[in-house]
């Protein structure tokens, strides 16, 4: 696994910024609006930010919200509610993406699991959309762009 950067001990600075606000806009002005445009739900973001106490709790709280949405998607799918299921899987994929992005160490098992679940949720959503959404990949050779 790749080690954290030398400045990783400065989390207390980040944590103090988090205590000043109820959302991410203090760190990334305008980010809340961007997330809403991407499909995040305001109430979900409020729940996550309300539970976050510091930088290290962000991945855990996004994963918690992602797992909840993924469960709602599975339930809606089992009940035959395809549109509702696709919406929950989309939200779950977004939230799993945030969870894995916020884990700074490559090879971390929680990061790997969050990424796999994000891929699963996007796959479920695409299948439910009957081909109107498709996956595209960038070809790599030996870890390098082609």
Phi, psi and omega in degrees: 000143175288138179280158177294156179297157181302333182273010183297339178286000181263020180303332182300329178295311177301315181299323178293324176296319180300323181292342182276352188214170176256003182207189185273353186299334179293329180270323183224085183308131180087355185296326181299317178297319179298316180297320178298319178296329181281346178119358174295149177258136184303314181298324177295316180296319178301316179300314181297310184293331178294325182275339183290129179248346180186174184305320184290342180271349179303306181301319180298316183287323175294322178295321178299314180291323179297314181298322178296313180294322178298319177297318176298321178296315179298318180294314179298321179295316179297329179275359179082014179266083188295317182294313179299316179300315181297324179293318178292320178295324177297312178299317179299318180297317178300316185286323174297324177299317177296316182301312183288326180297326186274001174264111191282356186253117176298141179086357178296129182302325178291324177294317180296316179296316180298320179295316180297320180289326174299314179298318179299314182294319176297321178298316178298316180298315181297319179297322180287341182269010173051045175084001179281345175233134180229157180269138175233142180236159176258124181290136178234146173236122179052040178078007182243146173300147176260000000 
